[in-house]
Amino acid sequence: MITLTEIAAAKIKILLAEKKETGIRAGVQGGGCSGFTYQLKFDNKKDTDREIHCRGIKLYIDPKSYLYLMGTEIDFIDELNQSGFKFINPNAKRTCGC
């Protein structure tokens, strides 16, 4: 299962209120120094997507990304040095330091 923290869900709800999209799309894309980069964008469901409901948010995930994101938690960080969504994936063998 792919989950959102309470803080991430609250931030997404605020941002979705201003959009015409119905949920968010989480995915992975080839590239980056550790093999994949994570993506998160506002979107609508496509025919082949898996739809997950978490804390009142609809998450859309394509079949390929779903395999890599299983067990991932999406959090929102708002600190002095960084702000944004963070993917916490227990299946990742290594991460990028950049």
N, C-alpha and C positions, 0 to 999 in steps of 0.2 A: 504494500500500500504506500502511496505517496501522501504526505500530510503537510499541513500548514500550522505554524505556531499561531497562538492567539494574536500576537503582535502583527505577524505577516497578514493574517486574514483581515484584521482591522484596517491596515493600510490599503490592502487591495480593495476593500469595500468602499473606502473613501475615493480612491482613484477610479473605480468602476462607475461610480455615480456620475462622473463627468463624461463617460464614454458611451458609444452605441453598441459596443461588443457585449456579449453575454457572460464571458468568463475570461480565464487566462490560459494561455498555452505554455506548458513547460516542455522543454526538449533539450536534446543534446545535438551538437554539430561537430563534425570532425575538425580538428585543428587545435591549436594551442600546444604548449610544450608538454602537457601531460596526456595528449591524445584527443581530448574532447573539451568543448566549451559549453557551458550551460546557457540556455536561453529562456527568457520569460517575457511574454508579450500579451497584450489584450487581443482577444480573438473570439470567433464564433466556432461552433463545432463543425467539423468536417465528417463526411460519411464513415471514414475508416478510423476515426479517433476513439480512444477509450475516454469515457467521461467519469470523473471521480468527483464526488461531492464531499467537501471538507469545510466545516465551520461556516456553512452558508455560501461557499464559493464553488463555482464549477471550474474544475481543472480539466483541460483537454490535452491529451497526450497521444502522439502518433505511435503506431505499433513498435517501430524500431526504438524510439526514445524510451518507451515504457520498459523495455528490457533492461536498460541501463539505469533507470531512475527508481526501480523497485526499492523500497525501504528508505527513500530520501525524504528528509524533512526540509521544508523551505521556511526560512526565518527572515525577519527584517531587522537590520542593524542600523541604529542611528546614534553614532558616537562622534566624538570630536574628529577622529582621523578617518572615519569611513561611514558611509550611509548607503543603504541599498539592500536588496534581497540577497540572501546567502543560501546556497544549496549545501546541505549537510548529508553527504552520501556515504553510508558505511561500507559500500561496495567499492569505492574508489581506492585503487591501490596506491596512488600518489596524487599529489596536488601541485599546482603551479604556485611558485612564490612571487610571481610578478603581478 
